[in-house]
């Protein structure tokens, strides 16, 4: 009898949590966001036309973005990938997180001078982007996103 009661209570809590999550579109949108793989044509359309304007930076996006230049064989790239997926879910519609496979898209990698992976390009909505390299810790990535890309005041 006690086991059935525990199961019933657990089920009721699960249903309540599910209903609460489904009713909140902001939570749903944020948790469903994930990194977006880019090819050459989509990169030119959504980020920067490096063919037409190789020497002049003009971001084409409508919100800040991170571009993860990575390779499938790269160990540190595999380590940072889940962190970027978590950040995509946490920040939802506030930023884009894009991925560019440097082996599949060598023209993009060459245009941005990518010589090692992972390399992350942090793009604010306005202004010049900044490059970061290596397996950057999540706390440091959040600081860059909040302060550099979203213009929030430092929390320290």
C-alpha positions, 0 to 999 in steps of 0.5 A: 500500500505504501509503495503504491502511494509513493508511486502515485505521489511521484507520478503526480509530481512528475506530471506537475513538473511536466505541465509547468515546463510545458506552460512556460514558453521561455523555459521551453525555448531556452532548453530546446536551443542547441548549437547550429552547424553551418556550411559555407552558404549558410555562413555567408547568409547568416554570419559574414560574407567573407567572399564579397567583403574579405577585409571588412567585418560586417556581421549579418546576424540579428543577435550575438553569436559564438562560432565554434571552429572545430574538427571531429578528430579533435579531443578538446573540441569533443570536450567543449561541445557539451558545454556549448550545448549547455550554454545554447540551452541556458541562453536560448534566444539571447545568442546563437551558437554556431559550429563550423567543421574546419575539415568540411569548410576549409574556406571559412577556416582560412578566411578567419585564420583558424590554425588550431581547434577549437577556436571560438569567435565571439561576436557581439551584435555590434562591434568587432568580434574576439577570438578565443582558443582551446577548451575554455571553462564554462564560467569563463565562457559565461563571463564573455557572453554576459559582459562582452556579447550581451553588455551586462555589468560584471557581477564581481 
